[in-house]
């Protein structure tokens, strides 16, 4: 497992080497829809950052489109 930072937020990702096809696959634990891959470890980590950003943008747009919805932050 590794951590990656996007927009000042840290996310936990699972980075796996593909022994059969080569390259790496990577998935964000906090955002199951954020999945990516890359030929190298570094490329996979760059790609997952982009995937996380895209998922966050979509979720934010959905939240903003709901009447009466409020977007706020909480710290755990």
C-alpha positions in Angstrom: 0.0 0.0 0.0 1.1 3.6 -0.6 -0.2 7.0 0.0 -0.8 9.7 -2.6 -1.7 13.4 -2.1 -4.2 15.1 -4.3 -5.3 18.7 -3.7 -3.7 18.6 -0.3 -5.6 15.5 0.7 -4.0 12.1 1.3 -5.5 8.9 -0.1 -4.5 5.3 0.5 -3.9 3.3 -2.7 -3.1 -0.3 -3.4 -0.4 -0.6 -6.0 0.1 -4.1 -7.5 2.7 -5.3 -10.0 1.2 -7.3 -12.8 3.5 -10.3 -13.1 1.8 -11.6 -16.2 1.3 -8.6 -18.4 3.8 -6.2 -16.8 3.2 -2.8 -15.5 1.2 -1.8 -12.4 -2.4 -1.5 -11.4 -3.5 0.9 -8.7 -6.8 1.5 -6.8 -7.8 4.1 -4.2 -9.3 2.6 -1.1 -11.3 5.7 -0.1 -12.7 6.1 -3.7 -13.5 2.7 -5.2 -14.2 4.3 -8.6 -10.6 5.6 -8.8 -8.7 2.9 -10.6 -5.8 3.2 -12.9 -2.6 1.6 -14.2 0.8 2.4 -15.6 3.9 0.8 -17.2 6.0 1.9 -14.2 5.3 2.4 -10.5 5.7 6.2 -11.0 3.4 6.3 -14.0 0.7 4.3 -12.1 0.9 6.7 -9.2 0.7 9.8 -11.5 -2.3 8.2 -13.2 -4.1 7.4 -10.0 -3.8 11.0 -8.9 -5.6 12.0 -12.1 -8.2 9.4 -11.6 -8.8 10.6 -8.0 -9.1 14.2 -9.2 -11.7 13.2 -11.8 -13.8 11.1 -9.3 -13.7 14.0 -6.8 -14.8 16.5 -9.6 -17.8 14.3 -10.5 -18.8 13.7 -6.9 -18.6 17.5 -6.3 -20.7 18.3 -9.4 -23.4 15.8 -8.3 -23.5 17.3 -4.8 -23.7 20.8 -6.1 -26.6 19.9 -8.4 -28.8 18.6 -5.5 -31.2 21.3 -4.2 -30.5 22.2 -0.6 -27.2 20.3 -0.5 -24.3 21.8 1.5 -20.7 20.9 0.9 -18.5 21.0 4.0 -15.5 19.2 5.4 -15.1 17.0 8.5 -12.0 15.8 10.1 -11.7 12.3 11.5 
